[in-house]
Amino acid sequence: MTQKLSDKGQKKLHVWLYASFVLVTSFFTYMYRFDFPPSPFWDEPYHIASAQKYLNGVYFMEQHPPLGKLFIAFGEKIVHGNEKNDQFITTDYANNIPQGFNFAGYRLFPSLFAWLTASVLFFIFLFITKSSPLSALLSFLYVFDNAQIVHSRGAMVDSTLTFFGMLCVLLFLHLQRKDRLLTIHAHCLFSIALGMFFAFAVTTKVVALIFILLFPLVVVRLYPDWKRILLFGILSFTSFCIAYASVWQIHFSSGTRIVTELADSGYYQASEQYKSILSNQTQDSLSSFPVMLRDHLKFVKHYNVGVPRLDLCKKDENGSPSYFWPFGARSINFRWEQANENEYRYLYLQSNPVAWGLGFLGVVCSVILLVGSVVFSIKEKLQQPFLLTTFLGFYFSYMFAISRITRVMYLYHYFLPLLFSFVLFALVLANIQRIGKFVMTDDRRIVTMTILGLLIFGAFQFYRPLSYYEPITDKAFNRRAIFQLWELTCVRCNKLSWAVVPVK
């Protein structure tokens, strides 16, 4: 008995040691010097302007739900890195950001959530593989992904989405277990947390609605345990409603000041009912909530109608079709500047080709394993067919839904299915028992992933200058443009495309 307790304690120690390794390593890729460069890039001017409206109580509407921008504002509130925080309350785009502007506060929570996502993924991989070293190595897929590092270290909302989304996945994995190892108390807590984190994801970006599929899947797995199903349904739905309404209410109640220089004289297409609420300062009334929420959701549709469609023939088009994304295309030059006579600095949304390639391999192999298990007689049954089917369904459901959107979309819209593909790769690695005569033992899995982990790290280092704004020559830059579909192009080079000929 004492020996069993000792073994269990030693196993827990190993888990936390490897979890700590992932936490420390990801700190240096995602958090270290996250305020550099001290210059805006991509959508930061939009989100900084929104954050300043929160800090000054200005009413506004925006295409994204409020939570991600609330965290950006909260970061600046904590850090208070700038004497003035109201330069951009009269605009929706913070143009001409002054010299010496401190970005640390605005970038704090996006970088923090990106860093913590690495640990969440470690525990997702641990659930799948039951191996701490293998889970730590699988975490390299995210920890050293250049594209997510670049995007997440800016004052933007995607890392907030992926953090809460992956928390939903982790909770789902525990709630759907058929062995019923969760106590009723833990089941209730996890149900509440899943509803709450789903609400937080949805109030960050609308694409998080993909996670609504988790709820019927949990019910299917719990059947016929009606007690747990009822507890899960009631608690998760209640916590979702409370969290969802709370986030929106914080947004509504913080906007009491009308700035007439903003869109529609500061009213952003608000209905007459909403204008009356604003003039009477009754945002805190429960009867006002449905009207305010309706108008804000209508504004999202209104905003997206005005967004142009993808046009690859435009010379400055940064968007890309969704079927390009699994291959890391098209890369986006977020920012550049001349470092010296022969070198430039870049912030480039460039994938880690090894990590993304393994993710795509995970998708392909998942299809092969599932089809093979149905069509052919396989000696070794799949260990986790339900999870393989679930995450493959998530991947293709997201990609199908996003392909139906007519407005221009960008490579970072692939981050959620990319993380699903990483989970699929982990499931494939855990489920493959043999390849021909080669038996995949636990030790061989670790050796295989060690080699792949070194390749991921090598690719990360290769593209590091484009991720951390380090000086690089045109010659060194062009050595990194190994796949033309990426359209990775230095400042003084002509962009080449396999797909179209851009209009000059």
GIWO-V457506 format. One record per run of one state. SS is the DSSP state (h for helix, s for strand, l for the rest). FROM is the first residue (numbers start at 1). TO is the last residue. If there is no record, write none. Layout:
BEGIN
ss=SS from=FROM to=TO
ss=SS from=FROM to=TO
END
This chain:
BEGIN
ss=l from=1 to=1
ss=h from=2 to=31
ss=l from=32 to=43
ss=h from=44 to=55
ss=l from=56 to=57
ss=s from=58 to=58
ss=l from=59 to=66
ss=h from=67 to=79
ss=l from=80 to=103
ss=h from=104 to=129
ss=l from=130 to=131
ss=h from=132 to=138
ss=l from=139 to=139
ss=h from=140 to=143
ss=l from=144 to=145
ss=h from=146 to=152
ss=l from=153 to=157
ss=h from=158 to=175
ss=l from=176 to=183
ss=h from=184 to=202
ss=l from=203 to=205
ss=h from=206 to=222
ss=l from=223 to=225
ss=h from=226 to=254
ss=l from=255 to=256
ss=s from=257 to=257
ss=l from=258 to=262
ss=h from=263 to=266
ss=l from=267 to=271
ss=h from=272 to=280
ss=l from=281 to=285
ss=h from=286 to=305
ss=l from=306 to=308
ss=s from=309 to=309
ss=l from=310 to=321
ss=h from=322 to=325
ss=l from=326 to=331
ss=s from=332 to=338
ss=l from=339 to=342
ss=s from=343 to=349
ss=l from=350 to=352
ss=h from=353 to=375
ss=l from=376 to=384
ss=h from=385 to=403
ss=l from=404 to=406
ss=s from=407 to=407
ss=l from=408 to=410
ss=h from=411 to=431
ss=l from=432 to=433
ss=s from=434 to=435
ss=l from=436 to=437
ss=s from=438 to=439
ss=l from=440 to=441
ss=h from=442 to=467
ss=l from=468 to=471
ss=s from=472 to=473
ss=h from=474 to=480
ss=l from=481 to=483
ss=h from=484 to=486
ss=l from=487 to=504
END
